[in-house]
Amino acid sequence: MKSDTGPPKARQYIENLASSGRYHFDSSEARKALGVSSPAANAALHRLAKQGVIASPAFGFYVIVPPEYRSLGCLPADQFIPALMKKKGLPYYAGLLTAAQYHGAAHQRPQEFQVVLELSRRPIVCGAVRVAFIRRARAAMVPVQGINTPRGALLVSTPEATALDLVGYESRVGGLGQVTTVLSDLAERIDAQKLADAAHTAPLPWAQRLGYLLEQVGAAERTAPLKAYVQEHATQWTALTPAAPRTQAARNNDWKLHVNAEVETEL
């Protein structure tokens, strides 16, 4: 005779959640639904995880893995990050190369799903899914838009905010060449006034670098409001790439920029 606290009852709980369209839950919810002790609930969930039915991308947080994602060993990140961030009470957005992909400006799928937060957080490894968290001041103020996924809406930085982040976190996206390559595709989706507005949420040097790069990829028509913002507020010169020396670098007066690196796309 099978025990009510064994895998059949736990599996039925999982199947009921999935049939209602819900693909995430936490350990306390499962324990209450199963009516068992925490150790018994954890043991049942552990058995289901070993079978690939569920996965745990964060402590105490579980996702149901449909058959089509069993080879991945987890739900895709965009299908559980909104629920996880809501549970943690953390303002977030998918950014950098992940956002660029949603805007049709990534030449290849990023190796990690990049999420921006105001706080530091350890990366997530769930099966073959990798989630990297990037800390950014005033992340809650950054312009975002909702992108529909099979499990709900995902918040993604707007094309304008994405462009600024790509420049600001150059080292996290593969260097200046990669930034320039993505910007060459992203530029056509950028609204000039929205770009200047988004610059208010970012460090001024990001705007200085971005404006110059947009001119270099043939998108100077997108930069007029941004240039006015920079020329009004920039009191210091900055370098195109902070990692390279500024000595003997050319100077761009419009953006108060030391052009200390060559701009090449990685096409």
Phi, psi and omega in degrees: 000132183277142179282145178295340183266003183275185183306322181303318180291319178297318180296321179296322177299316179296316181295324178294318178299312183297320181293336177271001178089011180253130186237023176213154177195167175245168187296326180292323176298316181296317181300315180294318181294324181277342179066037182232176178288163178301314179300320180293319178296316180297322179294318179295317179293323179298319179297318179294324177294320179296330178278354179083008182285325178228167176214161182234096179285345178211154184303124178077000182243127185237151173236148175272132184254104179296160182307325183291345180246010182298324179293334178282333179079013183186165166290150170303148186303321183293346181265353176232343181300316179302316180293320180294317180293324176295317179298321181278350181068037185248121170298137185209169162201149171285128187223190176054230184292331177296314178296318179302322178297317179296332179270009176075025185240020176250130183280343176210155181295128178300147180287341178223152177272119189259122182240134181257131180226166174276344181244156175286145179208142180294149179294160178254134170236115182225100187062233178269003182271131178237128178238125176252139179251130180247127180276133179216128177296143178058034180300328181293343181268350185289134179298131180228168174218156181272135176241126181285136174235170178299343181245016179128190184269138176250134177276128183230139177298144178296164177306322181292314179292325178298316180300316179297317180295321179302318179289319183291330181243047182310316184291339181274353183239009175105010176100176186297324179297318178294319178302313182296320178300313181293318180299327181297331177269325183288334188305322184292345180262001183270131173266128188300315182289320178296328178295315178296322178295317180295331181298336179295340181266000186238159173302143184301322179301332177296318179294321180298314181292316183296316180303315179297315182295321178297322176297321183290334179263014174083024181242038181299333182292347180268000193250354188303307179297325178294319180295320178297321179295315180295315183293335177280326190250336185284120177250347181236150175279150177228168181262147178300317175229118185298337185283345183256152179293154181264350184301133179061018178282146174295156181242135176250111186290325182301322185250005184049058190231133169274112182275084187258024176203150176279141181261112178225142177271153181259056179273000000 
